[in-house]
Amino acid sequence: MALSDLMPIERNEAGIAAALGILKQRFDERLQTGEAVRAQHAHTTTYIPNQPPDGVVFVESAADVQEIVRICAAHCVPVIPFGVGSSLEGHTNAPGGGISIDMTRMNRVIEVNAEDLDCTVEPGITREDLNQYLRDTGLFFPIDPGANASLGGMAATRASGTNAVRYGTMRETVLSLTAVMADGQMVTTGKRAKKSSAGYDLTRLLVGSEGTLGIITALTLRLQGIPQAISGGVCPFPTLEAASRAVIATIQMGIPVARIELVNALQMRAMKNYSKLDYPESPCLFVEFHGTDAGVAEQAETFGMIAEENGGGPFHWTALAEERNKLWKARHDSYWATLTLRPGAKSLSTDVCVPISRLAECVAETEADIEEMGLIAPIVGHAGDGNFHAMALMDPNDPDEIALVERFVARLNRRAIAMDGTCTGEHGIGQGKTGFLRHELGHGVDVMRTIKQALDPLNILNPGKILPQES
């Protein structure tokens, strides 16, 4: 994206003032209009400018959300749902002002159906808190983006994470949703049955819609049984391309790997320094296997042979939980580790996803771009499903650096799309990638726009996100 792509939205000053007055009467101290609170509820994670809302309401029930939406609809005022603010593409910005709906107090587990391997939760609960709640049931929630994100936000952006290669993404994990639509009506998209052919798939329509079609107030989620045994480790490689070839061979052989993460040498250096790891400063694969004691040992041995055939190794693995947890904590902290490579810089963390057979080629060409442009941009990714991230560092006050990084990202996105991939495997479109959606989906964007206009004719639900600005 380029900063010039950020969609300008005309402010409805009279409507905003009227809505704030009504909301103050209704919610009193739960409506906050202080500058610091408003700034915290806009985009802060990367270099995309902070565009704060005019007020923040801390909701405690679905009825609160309905009331806010109805008040804002009556005055044509935007509403922007907010989880924990960890998204990377400007999803929580308010380009036309409006009201941020803070979901953090809607954080209850409504029910757990252990026999059916599912649960129903409110949108403000985070993935770590849900797994803490589930720890005595023998079940766990497997989707794990690097941040401790809210479940509502993860559904809204169709998030995934390191476990996606085995357990899928939020698309496969969400069984049904309850959401408030633009007119204030509450809609439930399905039941707890594991499959249904009853009409349009409204669940999938709302999962990934980034708050532009409805505001999620409850989710029913698939759960997984905690594996009997887990093993994992790190395997170095001479080049990133060699590591990518090992990933492809592992997937094509059908090894049921739970996690297989790609880290280039620069990212490994940052992670070693930040998380105090003792591994080679070279391209590495972080892997994990789930199953029985015998099964995970066999999988680890087979992967070690694949790695050796591709010039990698030695592969050191462990079944000790403490060692594995340190390893994956370092992987999840890779964003913060990257920032240590250039103190004071901002990171543009972008992601693409390609068919697994094109992963090595895409990664190699991306590394060549980074070298040619003279960027500091470590690469890390969920390589098992062809998804990787490049985190380019830049001075947010230097227009030339910003333009250079934007040029790099544009080239990366177009390369992935040309390889029959996508410009975003898990971050979403938000504001940051609206300029690439038409290139990827063509007339599919027109269908999206028609759906948006039908369900949100006043354009009050998170406006300025997903759909590109077009004349």
C-alpha angles and dihedrals in degrees: 000000000000125000086242088065092066105116114241112222121192113241118236096215097177093047093047092050092049094047092048091053093052093043091051091055092048102040103023110182092008087073109076123189101170116131095238094051092047092050091050089056095055128069114304107147103085138010097287105119119262110251106183127204121241093243142004122218118197102214125202103185144022087254089061090054091049092051094049093049092049092050092048093045090053089056099034093244123154120246121203120192116222129197113166099319097243097131118117106210104064096268095149097048119116104213091174096034119241138131127324113212107212111207099186094108092052091076106126129129101230097192142339119212100194094177091056096039095236142105139192119224142170116255098248097064114104125229093247093051091049092052090048088054091048098046096102094046098068089242135104141188106241106197109102122173113182093261124066088247129180117258092235091053091046091054092045092054096036089238127191132170144180095328095052095101090067107021103031129227136290087282090068096034103054110083096180143342140212113214141171111235128213093271093052095256118139117232129189112201101201151329133266096271112123091234139017139175094192106134129295116000097246092168092063090043092059097038103088095013090116095222093301097113104030143346113249115231101169138012134200109209138191114241131201133219115253106253119249090231135016127189131174146159150154129276122191124215133193093236139012089241091057090051090050091052089052089053091052092049092048093052095042091052089057097240104166094231113175096202132010113172127184120217125177124217096262092050089048090054091052093047092048091053097041099041099028095240123171103216134117116281092239138096108300142182118221108205138180132187128202127198139067124344091257093042098054091046091053092047092050092049092050092048090050090056092049091050091050091050088056095049096263135126174350091227111208115193136173140189093205109118094213093056093044092049091053090051095051093041087058090049092051090048093054093109092058091041089055092058090061090066089072113015113216094022126117123229126228100205108196131174137200133178128209135176107285092246090062097046098098092047094047093047093047093051091047092053089051090053091051092052094045093051094044094236131156098226119146118202125223129158156161089257096176091076097033094259122134139164132220115199108200117194121215145157104261089208095055111085092194092056091046091051091049093052092045089053090051092050092047091052091048093049093048091048092053093047091048088055089057090260134116137260090232128029096180115343095079130222102274109147097313100068104029089111092065102045096085090048090054103039106021112190089005085084089062090055090050091050091051091052091048093051092047096050098034108026093165092051093228099135109094094315121201094039131114100350114087122236106252133171 
